[in-house]
Amino acid sequence: MEFEEIRWQILPNPRRPAERTIGLVALHRPEQLNALTPTMRLELDALFGELRHHGGVRVVVITGAGRAFSTGGDLKSEAQVLLDAGKGLGLEGPYRKMAAYWLNDVRHILLQRMVRRLEDLPQVTIAAVNGWAVGAGLELCAACDIRVAAEHAMFAEVAVSAGFETEAGGARNLTKLLGKGRALDLLLTGRHVTAQEAERLGLVDRLLPTEGFLDAVLDYAGEIAAKPYLSLRHAKDLVRYYWLQDRSDEG
């Protein structure tokens, strides 16, 4: 697949330059603060589906282009099929309306499948949070194995405040990371959380300086990727087994 709204590279390990073992995914809609469109969801879903078969990549780093990691769903582009009332589908009357609503459902189904594929990757996944991580962007971070944030990063879960609910594993993952009370505090208030508070709460695992942030993340990824291959893979498998035991289609 040719990617339009993400960038994908396989990079040398900074600690072992002869080994190209680090994958870098960049959400690439910088002017829109990397808001998740249906196209971006589709591209991430396809990439994560392919990556599970790529044994050479040991660590996958996910970040955002420009000033943000991701500010969540791009509501206008997501709902465009409803705004257009299903025009261009080759249907008329109630069937066109039914098809429009069905296609609107597909974007939710695709988001959830994409996040499940991310959680199921055999590689170690690191969210490199370089700015705002909001809504579905925050849930994407929470679905990664490790979260590393720049000192200026900010977080918020705004679904409830906007009249929605979390739909990409946030209710499960945030509760596991933070505990029930703290997760509900973020979910129900939609308040903004600094990187420093996020680290204290357990949402962020490491803070790094803003200057040279991505290089520092890639060096950290290189430290992990340099470990013995089978030990690394089985360690993640065991942790993932316990972490995902309560994941269900209903959830």
N, C-alpha and C positions, 0 to 999 in steps of 0.2 A: 504494500500500500504506500502511495505517495502521501506524505504528511503535509498538511497545510497549517495546522495550528499547534503542533508540537515539534520540537527538535530532538533528534535521537543521535547519540554518538557512543561509540565504544572507545574508551580512552586507555592509554597506558597507566599502569599503577605508578604513582609518583615515587614509590619506594622501591619498585622493581620495574624500571622503564621498559624492559624487554617483554613484559607481560601485559597484554591488553585485556584486562579483567574487570574494568569498571565501566558500567553503563551510566550514561548521563541523559536524563529526560528533562527537557525544559518546556514547561507550558509557555506558549509563545503567542500571546495576545497582549503585549505590554501596554498598548494604549487603552485597553479595556481592563487593565489590572488582572489579566489572565482569567477572566470570568469564563466558566465552563459552558460552552455551547454544545449542541448535539454533535457537531463535527468533532470537537475536542474529545468528547466522551467516546465516540466511535473510534477515533485514532488511538486513544489510550487503551481501550478494550482490545483492539487488534494487536497493539504492541505487547501488552501483557500476555495475550494468548500465545504470541510467538516466543516471548522471552523464556517461558517455562521449558522450552526445548533447547535453549542456548546454554550449553554446559560451560562454555568458555568465560561467560560473565559471572563473577562471584558476588559482586555488590552492585546494586542499582541505586543511584542518587536521583531524587526527583526535586526539582526546583522550579522557580518561575522567572521569566524574563522581565527585566525592568524593576519596578518599585514594589512588586507584590509577589507573593506565592500564588494565591488565587483568592478572589473575593467572592467565590461561590458561583451559583448558577446565574447565567445570563438570561434573565427572565423573558426579555423580548424575543430573542432568537429561539429560546426553548419553546415558546408558545406560538411561534409564527404560524404554524399550521392552523391553530384556532383563530388567530387574528385574520388569516386569509379565508376562514370558513371552508377550508378544504379545497380551494380553487386549484385547478391544475391536476386533479386526481383522476379526471376522466369520468367522474360520477356526478349525478344530479340528485336533488331532493334529499330525503332523509338518509340515503346511503352515503352521500357525500359528507353529511354531518357526522354520521357514525364513524366513517373512515378517519375523519379529522380527529375525533376524540380518541380513537384507537391509536393513531399515530402519536398523539400527545402522551398516551400511556407508555409508548415504546421508549421515550426518552428517560422515564423513571426506571423502567426495566433494564435499559442499557447501562445507566449509572450504577445500579446495584450489581449487575454482572461484572462491570469493570472493576468495582471495588473488591468483589469476591476474588477475581483473578489476581488483583494486586496482593491480597492477603495470602493467596495460595502460591505465590511465586517461591521457588526453591532458593532464589538468591536472597541475601540480606538486603533489605530495603531501608533507605535513609531519606527522610524528608528534610531537605535543606531549606529552612524557612527564612527567606531573605526580605520579608516585608509582611504585609497583611495576609493572614490566613483566616478566612471568614466562611461560615456556613459549610457548604459542600467542600470548600477548600480546606477547612479545618478537619472535616471528616476524612478527607484524603490523607492528611497528615497523620491522623489517628490510626489509619489503616496500615501505615508503615511500621516497620519493626522498631526504628529508632528515629527520634526527632531532634535535629540540631538546629538552633535558631541564631540568627544574628542579633546583636544586642538591641537593635532598634525594632525588631519584629513585634507585631501585634496580633492578637487572636480574639475571635468572637464567634459565638454560635447564635445566629440571629434568626433561625428558622421560626421559632415560636413568636418572636416579636413581629415577624413579617406575616404571620397568619398561617404558617406551614408547620411541618414537623420534620425532625431529622429522618433521613431515609437511606443514608449510605453507611450504616453501621455505627453512627455516632452515639446513639443511645447505649449500645453495648460497649464500644471501645472507650468512650469517655468515662463511663461508669467504672470500668476496670482500671483505667489509668488514674482516676481521681478519687474514686469512692462515690457512693450514691449522693450524698449531700452536696459535695462540690460540683459533681456533674450537673445536678439539678439547678444549682445556683447559676451556672453558666447558661444552661438551656433555657431557664425560665426568665432570667433577667436580660440576656443578650449583652451583658456588659463587656467592655473592652478590657483585655488582659495584656499587660506588658510581658515582654520576654522574661524579665526577671521574676515576675510573679508566676508565670507559666512554669519556670524551672522549679520554683518553690513548691508549686502544687503537684508537680510530677508529670505535667503535660509535655515539658521539654526535658530532654536528657542531658544536653550539653549546650552551653552558651559560648559563642565565639565572637570575636570583634567584627564589626561591620567591615572594616578595611581588610581586604583580602579574604573575605568570608568564604567564597566558593573554593578557592585554592586550599584553604584550611580544611574544608569539608572533604575535598577529594584526597587530601593527605590522610585524614582519619579513615576514609573508605579504603585507602591503600593499606593502612595498618591491618584492617580486618581482612582484606582480600589476600594478604600475604600469608595468612595462616594456612595450615595443611588443609587441602581441599575437602577430604571426607569428614574430618573433624568439624570443619565449619558447616558443611551441609547438614550433618546429623544433629549438631547442636541446635541449628535453626529448626529442623524437623521436630525435635522433641518439644521445644518451647512452643512452636506453632500448634502442635497436637493439643497441649493443655489449654492454650489461649483460645482456640476455636471450638472447644468442646460444646459450648452452649450456643454456637451459631446454628441458625435454622432458617429455612425458607420463609417460615411465617414471620420470624424476627426481621 
